[in-house]
């Protein structure tokens, strides 16, 4: 599924990248409705994108998809039973300690991943790949716990991902992440309302 195909003469992609795009969009659409089956589509899209990123020598992103698959099972459970009463998880905000630990985790992950990718792989973007991989891990954990700040992380990460995927000629994926930026802004606004009690968590947009 790696042969090139043209979409309406506007861009070139592969069947596998196109399938990954469709699965990712399905994940977002289901999450907009707060349907927990979105986690299943997240697992499937992570699996297919792992193969796409391996072909593009984005090894950090490839490994990240494997982590996403594992975290998605945990996130699925958290959304259904993650409250103190083992019921549906509510949207909340990080305290200062949580923000600090998130920043430290991102920095530590970046340093470790960038070093590993530069030393042991043939990627040409070890620092960017490491930075985005570490940030995505932080964002995914915060998303699984329904923390408002996950959207801030995704906005920063997805903007840079657009540039990276254009560099790697994964144009369809770049378009997808451009859409993710817009959805993350909407998600941030909706989840802030939910956390402040002015809205419901079901109003929020959720994406990987």
Number of C-alpha atoms within 10 A of each C-alpha: 10 12 8 12 13 11 12 7 7 6 12 14 18 18 14 17 23 18 16 25 20 14 22 25 20 17 25 22 16 19 23 19 15 17 14 16 12 25 25 16 22 25 23 19 25 26 17 19 26 23 20 22 21 14 12 16 17 27 23 27 24 23 15 21 26 16 15 24 19 12 18 24 15 16 23 17 18 19 23 13 14 19 13 8 8 12 13 14 19 17 22 18 18 15 8 9 9 13 13 12 12 22 15 12 15 22 16 13 20 22 14 13 22 21 15 15 20 16 11 8 14 12 16 12 18 22 19 17 23 27 22 28 27 25 24 24 21 20 24 22 18 21 23 21 21 25 20 23 20 27 27 15 23 28 21 15 20 23 17 17 23 23 15 20 19 14 12 16 15 20 19 21 24 22 14 17 24 19 15 24 22 13 21 25 15 16 24 22 16 20 30 21 18 20 18 12 12 11 14 16 23 16 18 24 23 26 25 23
